[in-house]
Amino acid sequence: MHAAAKLIIGIIIFLAGIYWYAVPTMMRFVGVDMTTHALSIVFAGVFGLILIVVGLIVAWIEIEDLRWARHEKQAKKKK
């Protein structure tokens, strides 16, 4: 997969994490009942953070990959 596509996927994952916190009615779609209420609170609190962190890591890695590819192209042109 091309680095730019992975960068876009990372940004989408990051935005999904932000959306998780921005729209509190998201838990309605997960289908949580009262017996798992405490677990759902922990899941809702951590899931968005995981999305944010994973999205940022993927985007960061792909930005570095794009920079490295650009640097290699410039080095080949100089030779």
Secondary structure by P-SEA (a helix, b strand, c coil): ccaaaaaaaaaaaaaaaaaaaacccccccccccccaaaaaaaaaacaaaaaaaaaaaaaaaaaaaaaaaaaaaaaaaac
